[in-house]
Amino acid sequence: MLGYEDTSALIALYLPSDKYHRAAAAAYLQESTSTGRRFVIGRPVLAESIDGLTKRVSKREAIEQLQFTEASAVMRVERDTEEDHARARELFLRYDDQSVDMTDALSFSLMERLRIREAFTFDDDFVVHGFTRMPEV
């Protein structure tokens, strides 16, 4: 079973000081992977989370987490397509009254293409588009 991993989940996993770190790392990820769940990460989400680490912690930590994520058997980085970008633009414009940004819209597009319904995220925007947010906090 596949889930989608969002920037908020990656940051929570990477940073012990993040308010969701315990829920993300200790509970949900361990439970999910023990049952065979794997996660897809969009390239823009990976870039956004690594940029966040670079600015909030250090370049060295960001490099280590990038290498860890790319080598992970539990997480797979997914390439986006031109069709994904076109769909993301549609979604970004559709949600003009919401805080959905382009990275979220591209994540929605990837999830639709891959038929993934659950997002490992702490971001309410995924619920706006009808996905299930995991874990519930």
Protein Blocks (a to p, Z undefined) as FASTA:
>chain_A
ZZdddfklmmmmmmmkbmklmmmmmmmmmmmmmnopacdddfklmmmmmmmmmmmmomkl
mmmmmmmmmmpckbccddddfklmmmmmmmmmmmmmbcbdfklmmmmmmmmmnopabdcd
fbfklmmnopacdddZZ
